[in-house]
Amino acid sequence: MDAHGADGLPSRRSFQSGLSWRTILAKRENFRAAFAGFDFRGVANFDDNDIERLLADEGIVRYRGKIEAVINNARRTFEVVQEEGSFAAFIWLYEPAKDDALPQMRSKSPASETLSKDLRKLGFKFVGPTTVYAFMQAMGFINDHAEVCWMRKDVETARNTLRTPT
């Protein structure tokens, strides 16, 4: 886990919208190769030729709307970085209260709904509250692993040692 989340922006999570996690996770390395190693700076420079290349890539989900949304979101992320200094500094403004995540009881939260709404105001696409909730889980904002889950303690430890951006 790092201050930027699993891949810097909710791009891969946007592709999951309406699909199974297993489908997307099985294609993770293909997505990484297709989308500039998940570097938003590279993706922000994609053009129509890149969109056509991605639409022909059988290793990823070939949905034009989602591909265009990822490129759009990379550009919006770049704008946030210019305004806030880093995307992480902006995102961490939305850190939810500790009690905002009951173990495996929901797929969205008040914090993910607020962040989703604000991202959409900034022009981001495919960033509904459920997608944003998954992003927040990946970042360590939300640890909704069941109390008996071995991963809960690992996430807690990682979160407690993380220095959040300012």
JOGI-V952981 format. One record per backbone hydrogen bond with DSSP energy under -0.5 kcal/mol. CO is the residue of the C=O (numbers start at 1). NH is the residue of the N-H. If there is no record, write none. Layout:
<<CO | NH> <CO | NH>>
This chain:
<<2 | 5> <9 | 11> <10 | 14> <11 | 14> <11 | 15> <12 | 16> <13 | 17> <14 | 17> <16 | 19> <20 | 24> <21 | 25> <22 | 26> <23 | 27> <24 | 27> <25 | 28> <27 | 31> <28 | 32> <29 | 33> <30 | 34> <31 | 35> <32 | 37> <33 | 36> <35 | 38> <35 | 39> <36 | 39> <38 | 40> <39 | 42> <39 | 43> <40 | 44> <42 | 45> <43 | 46> <47 | 51> <48 | 52> <49 | 53> <50 | 54> <51 | 55> <52 | 56> <54 | 57> <56 | 58> <57 | 60> <60 | 62> <61 | 63> <62 | 64> <63 | 66> <63 | 67> <64 | 68> <65 | 69> <66 | 70> <67 | 71> <68 | 72> <69 | 73> <70 | 74> <71 | 75> <72 | 76> <73 | 77> <74 | 78> <75 | 79> <76 | 80> <77 | 81> <78 | 82> <79 | 83> <80 | 84> <81 | 85> <86 | 90> <87 | 91> <88 | 92> <90 | 93> <91 | 94> <92 | 95> <97 | 100> <98 | 101> <102 | 105> <109 | 113> <110 | 114> <111 | 115> <112 | 116> <113 | 117> <114 | 118> <115 | 119> <116 | 120> <117 | 121> <118 | 122> <119 | 124> <120 | 123> <128 | 132> <129 | 133> <130 | 134> <131 | 135> <132 | 136> <133 | 137> <134 | 138> <135 | 139> <136 | 140> <136 | 141> <136 | 142> <137 | 140> <142 | 144> <144 | 104> <146 | 149> <149 | 152> <149 | 153> <150 | 154> <151 | 155> <152 | 156> <153 | 157> <154 | 158> <155 | 159> <156 | 160> <157 | 161> <158 | 162> <159 | 162> <162 | 164>>
